[in-house]
Amino acid sequence: MNNEIEVVHNPAAGRYQAVVDGLTAELTYRLQGDRMLATHTGVPPAIEGRGIGSALVRAAVQDAMARDLTIVPLCSFVAGWLDRHPEVQVKRER
């Protein structure tokens, strides 16, 4: 289902967002030099369980890789996603 979820990067707000069924899910971050600090992932309860959080993390990871940034998963959801996807070769700070 991730393929159907459109994730939009809003760099001015420091977030990746997806609107599903009129509700907004987001992954917020802040940049610190060459580090992307992933601070929070939020998916409204009404749209949970549809892969939206994973789509947000994947978009952030792809962006970090393209920009040669190290991801710092301050958000437990992002940390868990990275742990479950060791095939993703992104620079990560633990």
C-alpha positions as CSV (number, residue, x, y, z in Angstrom):
1,M,0.0,0.0,0.0
2,N,3.0,2.4,0.5
3,N,3.1,2.9,-3.3
4,E,-0.3,4.6,-3.2
5,I,0.6,7.0,-0.4
6,E,1.8,10.3,-1.7
7,V,4.4,11.8,0.7
8,V,5.2,15.5,0.3
9,H,8.4,17.1,1.7
10,N,7.8,20.5,3.3
11,P,11.3,21.7,4.1
12,A,10.1,25.1,5.4
13,A,8.1,23.3,8.1
14,G,10.8,20.5,8.6
15,R,8.4,17.7,7.8
16,Y,7.3,15.0,5.4
17,Q,3.6,14.7,5.3
18,A,0.9,12.6,3.7
19,V,-2.8,13.4,3.5
20,V,-5.0,10.2,3.6
21,D,-8.8,10.4,3.8
22,G,-8.5,14.1,4.6
23,L,-6.2,13.5,7.6
24,T,-2.5,14.5,7.8
25,A,0.2,12.2,9.0
26,E,3.7,13.6,9.4
27,L,7.3,12.9,10.2
28,T,9.1,16.0,11.6
29,Y,12.8,16.6,11.6
30,R,15.4,19.3,12.0
31,L,18.7,19.6,10.3
32,Q,21.9,20.0,12.3
33,G,24.9,20.3,9.9
34,D,25.0,17.0,7.9
35,R,22.6,15.3,10.3
36,M,18.8,14.9,10.0
37,L,17.3,14.6,13.4
38,A,14.0,12.7,13.0
39,T,12.0,14.0,16.0
40,H,8.5,12.7,15.6
41,T,6.2,10.5,13.5
42,G,2.5,11.0,13.9
43,V,-0.4,9.2,12.2
44,P,-3.9,9.9,13.2
45,P,-5.6,6.8,14.8
46,A,-8.3,6.7,12.1
47,I,-5.7,6.0,9.4
48,E,-3.2,3.8,11.4
49,G,-2.2,0.4,10.1
50,R,-2.1,1.3,6.5
51,G,1.7,1.7,6.0
52,I,1.6,5.5,6.2
53,G,4.2,5.9,8.9
54,S,6.5,3.6,6.9
55,A,6.0,5.6,3.8
56,L,7.0,8.7,5.7
57,V,10.1,7.2,7.0
58,R,11.1,5.7,3.6
59,A,10.7,9.2,2.1
60,A,12.9,10.8,4.8
61,V,15.5,8.0,4.4
62,Q,15.6,8.4,0.6
63,D,16.0,12.1,0.9
64,A,18.7,11.8,3.5
65,M,20.6,9.3,1.3
66,A,20.3,11.6,-1.7
67,R,21.7,14.5,0.4
68,D,24.4,12.4,2.1
69,L,22.9,13.1,5.5
70,T,23.2,11.0,8.6
71,I,19.8,10.1,10.2
72,V,19.5,10.5,13.9
73,P,16.3,8.6,15.0
74,L,15.1,10.5,18.0
75,C,11.7,9.1,17.3
76,S,11.2,5.5,18.4
77,F,9.1,4.7,15.3
78,V,11.9,5.8,13.0
79,A,14.5,3.8,15.0
80,G,12.3,0.7,14.9
81,W,11.7,1.1,11.1
82,L,15.5,1.3,10.6
83,D,16.1,-1.7,12.8
84,R,13.5,-3.7,10.8
85,H,15.1,-2.6,7.4
86,P,18.8,-3.4,7.6
87,E,18.9,-3.6,3.8
88,V,18.5,0.2,3.7
89,Q,22.0,1.6,3.5
90,V,21.5,5.0,5.1
91,K,24.1,6.5,7.4
92,R,22.6,6.3,10.9
93,E,23.7,7.6,14.3
94,R,22.7,5.4,17.2
